[in-house]
Amino acid sequence: MKRKIRTKIKKDDKKESKDNKKKDDKDKKDDKDKPVDPLKFDLENRKDRIIRLTINSSNLGDAVLTPKGDKLYYCASFESGYDLWERDFKENTTKLLIKGVGGGRMFADKKGENLFLVSGGQLKKVEVKDSKTKDIPFKAEFSYRPPQERDYIFNHIWRQVDDKFYDPTIHGIDWAGYKTAYARFLPHINNNYDFQEMLSELLGELNGSHTGARFRPSSTSLATASLGAFYDNSYTGDGLKIAEIIAKGPLTLADTKIKPGCIIEKINEKAIKSGEDYYPLLSGKAGKKVLLSVYNPATKERFEEQVKPISYGEQFNLLYKRWVENCRKKVDELSGGKIGYVHVKGMNSESFREVYSELLGRCRNKEAVIVDTRHNGGGWLHDDLATLLSGKEYQRFMPRGQYIGSDPYNKWLKPSCVLICEDNYSNAHGFP
């Protein structure tokens, strides 16, 4: 027979336990109510304690530090699009969490277990532990009133100029009078294209730089692609007769038989008829393979080739390179090879590196150089360019009478001239 052993807790013990719990709760409450002493930081020699948080150079987006400060989550773009990275300071490791997560504002929850990303008008939840993202559906409905919106924008712009224009007299014009003169058009404008035209006219009255309005239409239609060629406008037969193939374009493959003078008769088996619009045949085809049916009048040969058309944005860049190359050849031809040529595409770091490479590479042994800044949209490069072009020789290296170089080695030491045009804007306009 088993005996049941029971432990009897005295009433005094229960009371003591309750009293201790009350005391602990009171101590916690007192600690909570007690004012927190301000943090004191040791700022002495702080410059020596600066460290780099990321291990790679990149185009950085937003970053979030966990509440404990042990991990850093950040978006970085190395190629195309933003990826999410995790930097663990305790383990001294960096790892890629999610490819193509998107760039934008990023927030963490209280525990640092989930991130919330606002990117491209969308909300995403990033589950850090599983390296997964979830779209957060939401509705933000409102009553859109375009006329009232345009009225607000008009008055906002007028006030901004009135408050902030660099000349407090606003070039002596009657700015209040212009507000009245242009506001009368508002009730008759029913689209944003006309609205931006009116705003540009209003701001044009200032006769000041960096003012105006732009309009970017939203379009769901497919963009037309390009084959990267100029066509013979005097040709009246069926097809497209190639006058020139743009260098580095879709028609410059190593094994291509397509040459200037060839006629593109079909695109994806659809014939190109004389006088008919062929652009629909290339609608939405950028980066996708298309089949070209080609006829070469010189050899009487018909053949087919697959190519990948490019966007008109890509073709614009190829045409820019073609223009620069033609300018370089013309300068070389007219100067007998004595004068170099460089073009400054933009007042930015990328253009500076290109100019630096051309000046001190291809043009190093030229006697002078033309620095072409035409059609440059601006930036902030004037001082770097001026420094690069204004080098003064202070030393020559001539072992056994043979000249091999000068100091400074990283500046242009010879004559230069700057070529400009009325299309130069902003920093490019001021640089010369």
C-alpha positions in Angstrom: 0.0 0.0 0.0 1.4 3.4 -1.1 1.5 6.2 1.2 0.5 9.7 0.0 2.9 12.3 1.2 1.4 15.8 1.4 3.3 19.0 2.1 1.4 21.5 4.0 2.3 25.1 3.4 1.8 27.3 6.3 -0.3 30.4 6.0 2.7 32.4 7.1 4.8 31.1 4.2 2.1 32.1 1.7 1.8 35.5 3.2 5.6 36.0 3.0 5.6 34.9 -0.6 2.9 37.5 -1.5 4.7 40.2 0.4 8.0 39.5 -1.5 6.1 39.6 -4.8 4.6 43.0 -3.9 8.0 44.2 -2.9 9.5 43.1 -6.2 6.7 44.7 -8.2 7.2 48.0 -6.2 10.9 47.9 -6.9 10.3 47.4 -10.6 7.8 50.3 -10.6 10.3 52.5 -8.7 13.0 51.6 -11.2 10.6 52.4 -14.1 9.6 55.8 -12.6 13.2 56.7 -11.8 14.6 59.2 -14.3 17.2 57.8 -16.6 20.6 59.5 -16.4 21.7 61.0 -19.7 24.2 59.0 -21.7 27.8 60.1 -21.5 30.0 59.6 -24.6 33.7 59.6 -24.6 34.3 62.0 -27.5 38.1 62.3 -27.0 40.0 60.9 -30.1 36.7 60.0 -31.8 38.2 60.6 -35.2 40.4 57.6 -34.6 37.4 55.4 -33.9 35.7 55.9 -37.3 35.2 52.6 -39.0 33.6 51.5 -42.3 30.4 49.6 -41.8 30.0 48.0 -45.3 32.7 46.0 -47.1 32.0 47.0 -50.7 31.7 50.3 -52.5 28.3 50.6 -54.1 25.3 52.8 -54.8 23.8 52.6 -51.3 20.1 52.9 -50.6 18.5 52.9 -47.1 20.0 51.2 -44.1 18.6 49.9 -40.8 20.5 49.1 -37.6 19.0 46.5 -35.3 17.9 47.7 -31.8 20.9 45.8 -30.2 23.3 47.4 -32.8 24.7 44.0 -33.7 23.5 43.9 -37.3 23.1 46.3 -40.2 20.7 45.7 -43.0 21.2 47.8 -46.1 20.2 48.0 -49.8 23.1 48.3 -52.3 23.2 48.4 -56.1 26.2 46.9 -57.8 24.8 46.2 -61.3 21.1 46.6 -61.9 18.6 46.9 -59.1 19.0 47.0 -55.3 19.9 43.9 -53.2 19.4 43.5 -49.5 22.6 42.7 -47.5 23.2 41.8 -43.8 26.3 42.9 -42.0 26.9 41.0 -38.7 29.3 42.9 -36.5 29.7 40.2 -33.9 30.6 37.5 -36.4 32.3 40.1 -38.7 30.4 38.7 -41.7 28.5 40.1 -44.7 26.0 38.1 -46.7 23.5 38.7 -49.5 20.0 38.1 -48.2 17.7 39.0 -51.2 18.4 39.8 -54.8 16.4 42.6 -56.5 14.5 43.7 -53.4 14.2 47.2 -54.6 15.4 50.6 -53.4 13.5 52.9 -51.1 12.8 53.7 -47.5 13.3 50.9 -45.0 12.0 50.4 -41.4 12.4 47.7 -38.8 10.0 46.4 -36.3 10.7 46.7 -32.6 12.6 43.4 -32.4 14.5 43.8 -35.6 13.1 40.5 -36.9 11.2 42.0 -39.9 11.9 44.9 -42.2 9.4 47.0 -44.1 10.3 48.5 -47.4 8.6 51.3 -49.3 9.7 51.0 -52.9 8.2 52.0 -56.3 4.9 52.8 -54.7 4.6 49.4 -53.1 4.9 48.1 -49.5 6.9 45.0 -48.8 7.5 43.0 -45.6 11.0 41.4 -45.5 11.3 38.4 -43.2 14.9 38.5 -42.3 15.2 35.0 -40.8 13.8 33.2 -44.0 15.1 35.8 -46.5 11.7 36.2 -48.0 9.6 39.2 -49.0 5.8 39.6 -49.0 3.8 42.3 -50.7 1.6 44.2 -48.3 -1.7 45.0 -50.1 -3.3 48.3 -49.3 -5.8 50.8 -50.5 -5.3 54.5 -50.5 -8.4 55.9 -52.2 -9.0 59.6 -52.6 -11.1 61.9 -54.7 -8.7 63.1 -57.4 -9.4 66.7 -58.5 -7.0 67.7 -61.3 -8.2 71.3 -61.6 -7.7 71.9 -57.9 -4.3 70.2 -58.0 -3.2 72.4 -60.8 -4.4 75.5 -59.0 -2.5 74.5 -55.9 0.7 73.8 -57.8 0.4 77.1 -59.6 0.1 79.1 -56.4 2.8 77.0 -54.7 5.3 77.8 -57.5 4.5 81.5 -57.4 5.0 81.6 -53.6 8.3 79.7 -53.9 9.7 82.3 -56.3 8.4 85.1 -54.2 10.1 83.8 -51.1 13.3 82.3 -52.4 14.4 83.9 -55.7 18.0 84.9 -55.4 17.3 88.5 -56.2 14.7 89.9 -53.6 13.5 92.4 -56.3 12.9 89.5 -58.7 14.8 91.3 -61.4 12.5 94.3 -60.9 9.5 92.7 -62.5 5.9 92.8 -61.3 5.7 89.2 -60.0 2.3 89.8 -58.4 1.0 91.1 -61.7 2.2 88.0 -63.6 0.4 85.8 -61.1 -2.9 87.5 -62.1 -2.0 87.5 -65.8 -1.3 83.8 -65.9 -3.9 82.5 -63.3 -6.7 83.4 -65.8 -5.6 80.5 -68.0 -6.1 77.9 -65.2 -9.9 77.3 -65.7 -9.3 76.6 -69.4 -6.4 74.0 -69.0 -7.6 70.4 -68.8 -4.3 68.5 -69.2 -0.8 68.5 -67.7 1.0 69.0 -70.9 -0.6 72.4 -71.5 -0.2 73.1 -67.8 3.6 72.6 -67.8 3.8 74.8 -70.9 2.0 77.6 -69.1 4.2 77.2 -66.0 7.3 77.4 -68.1 6.0 80.6 -69.7 5.4 82.1 -66.3 8.8 81.1 -65.0 10.4 82.3 -68.2 9.3 85.9 -67.2 12.0 85.7 -64.5 14.9 85.6 -67.0 16.6 83.3 -64.5 18.4 80.0 -64.9 17.2 76.6 -63.7 13.5 77.4 -63.9 10.7 75.8 -65.8 8.3 72.9 -65.7 8.4 69.4 -67.2 5.8 66.9 -68.2 6.3 63.1 -68.2 3.4 61.2 -69.7 2.5 57.9 -68.2 2.2 55.3 -71.0 1.3 51.7 -71.0 2.0 51.2 -74.7 5.0 49.1 -75.7 8.1 51.0 -76.7 9.3 50.7 -80.3 12.8 49.1 -80.7 15.5 49.9 -83.1 17.8 47.9 -85.3 20.6 50.4 -85.1 20.9 51.6 -88.6 20.3 54.6 -90.9 18.2 53.9 -94.0 18.4 55.3 -97.5 15.5 57.8 -97.8 15.8 58.0 -101.5 15.0 54.2 -101.9 11.4 53.8 -102.9 11.0 50.0 -103.2 9.8 47.5 -100.6 11.9 47.0 -97.5 14.4 49.1 -95.7 17.7 49.8 -97.6 20.5 50.2 -95.1 22.7 53.3 -95.7 24.8 53.0 -92.5 25.1 50.6 -89.7 25.7 52.2 -86.3 28.8 50.9 -84.6 28.2 48.4 -81.7 24.6 48.1 -82.6 22.5 45.0 -83.2 23.7 44.6 -86.8 27.4 44.5 -86.0 27.7 40.9 -84.9 31.0 39.2 -85.8 29.5 36.7 -88.2 26.8 38.9 -89.8 26.4 39.2 -93.5 24.3 42.4 -93.2 26.1 45.3 -94.8 25.3 48.8 -96.0 23.3 48.5 -99.2 21.4 45.4 -98.0 17.6 45.6 -98.0 15.7 44.3 -95.0 12.6 42.7 -96.6 10.8 41.2 -93.7 10.8 41.3 -89.9 9.5 38.1 -88.2 8.2 36.9 -91.6 6.1 40.1 -92.1 6.9 42.0 -95.2 7.9 45.6 -95.2 5.8 47.3 -97.9 6.8 50.6 -99.6 5.2 53.6 -98.1 3.8 51.6 -95.1 4.8 52.1 -91.4 7.2 49.4 -90.3 7.5 50.5 -86.7 4.7 48.3 -85.4 6.8 45.3 -86.4 9.4 46.4 -83.8 6.9 47.3 -81.0 8.0 45.8 -77.7 11.0 44.0 -79.3 13.9 45.6 -77.4 16.2 42.9 -76.1 14.1 40.1 -77.8 15.3 38.1 -80.8 13.7 38.9 -84.1 14.2 37.3 -87.5 15.3 39.5 -90.4 14.9 38.5 -94.0 17.6 40.3 -96.0 18.4 40.8 -99.6 21.9 41.9 -100.8 21.6 43.5 -104.3 25.4 43.3 -104.8 25.5 39.5 -104.5 21.9 38.8 -105.4 21.7 36.7 -102.2 18.8 36.3 -99.9 19.4 35.2 -96.3 18.0 35.3 -92.8 19.6 36.4 -89.5 18.4 36.6 -85.9 19.2 39.9 -84.1 18.2 41.6 -80.8 16.9 45.1 -81.4 17.7 47.8 -78.8 15.8 50.6 -77.2 15.9 54.1 -78.5 17.7 55.1 -75.3 20.5 52.6 -76.1 20.6 53.8 -79.7 21.0 57.4 -78.4 24.1 56.4 -76.5 25.5 54.7 -79.6 24.8 57.8 -81.7 26.6 59.9 -79.1 29.7 57.7 -79.4 29.5 57.9 -83.1 29.3 61.8 -83.0 32.3 61.9 -80.7 34.3 59.6 -82.9 33.5 61.7 -86.0 34.6 64.9 -84.1 37.8 63.2 -83.1 38.6 62.1 -86.7 37.8 65.6 -88.0 40.2 67.3 -85.5 42.9 64.7 -86.3 42.5 65.2 -90.0 42.5 69.0 -90.0 45.5 69.2 -87.5 47.6 66.5 -89.1 47.4 64.5 -85.9 48.9 67.3 -83.8 45.8 68.3 -81.8 43.8 66.0 -79.6 40.0 66.1 -78.9 37.9 65.2 -75.9 34.2 65.7 -75.2 32.8 66.3 -71.7 29.4 64.6 -71.8 28.3 65.7 -68.3 29.7 67.6 -65.4 30.0 64.4 -63.3 32.4 61.8 -62.1 31.9 59.4 -65.0 32.7 62.1 -67.6 35.7 63.3 -65.6 37.2 59.8 -65.6 36.6 59.6 -69.4 38.2 63.0 -70.0 41.1 62.1 -67.7 41.8 58.9 -69.5 41.6 60.5 -73.0 43.8 63.5 -72.1 46.6 61.6 -70.4 46.2 58.5 -72.6 45.3 59.0 -76.2 46.2 62.7 -76.2 49.4 62.6 -74.1 51.7 63.2 -77.0 49.5 65.7 -78.8 50.7 69.4 -78.9 47.3 70.8 -77.8 43.8 69.7 -77.1 40.2 70.8 -77.9 37.9 70.3 -74.9 34.4 70.1 -76.3 31.6 70.8 -73.8 28.7 71.2 -76.3 25.3 69.8 -75.4 26.5 69.2 -71.8 23.6 69.2 -69.3 25.6 70.3 -66.3 26.5 68.9 -62.9 29.4 70.1 -60.6 32.7 69.5 -62.2 34.1 72.9 -63.0 36.9 73.0 -60.4 38.1 69.5 -61.2 38.3 70.2 -64.9 40.0 73.6 -64.4 42.6 71.9 -62.2 43.1 69.1 -64.6 43.6 71.5 -67.6 45.8 74.0 -65.8 48.9 72.0 -65.0 52.3 73.7 -64.9 55.4 71.7 -65.8 58.0 71.9 -63.0 60.2 68.9 -63.8 61.4 66.9 -66.8 62.8 63.4 -66.9 65.5 63.1 -69.6 67.9 60.2 -69.0 70.8 60.5 -71.5 69.0 63.3 -73.2 65.9 61.3 -74.0 62.6 62.9 -72.9 60.3 60.3 -71.2 57.9 62.5 -69.2 57.2 65.5 -67.0 55.8 66.3 -63.6 53.0 66.8 -62.8 52.1 63.5 -64.4 48.4 63.7 -63.7 47.5 67.1 -65.2 47.4 68.5 -68.8 50.5 70.7 -69.3 50.0 71.9 -72.9 47.6 74.5 -74.5 43.9 73.8 -74.6 40.8 75.5 -75.7 37.1 75.0 -74.8 34.4 74.6 -77.3 30.9 75.6 -76.2 27.4 76.1 -77.6 24.1 77.7 -76.6 22.8 74.2 -75.6 25.3 74.1 -72.7 23.4 74.1 -69.4 24.1 74.9 -65.8 27.6 74.0 -64.7 28.6 73.4 -68.4 27.4 76.9 -69.2 29.4 78.5 -66.4 32.6 76.3 -66.8 34.2 78.2 -69.8 
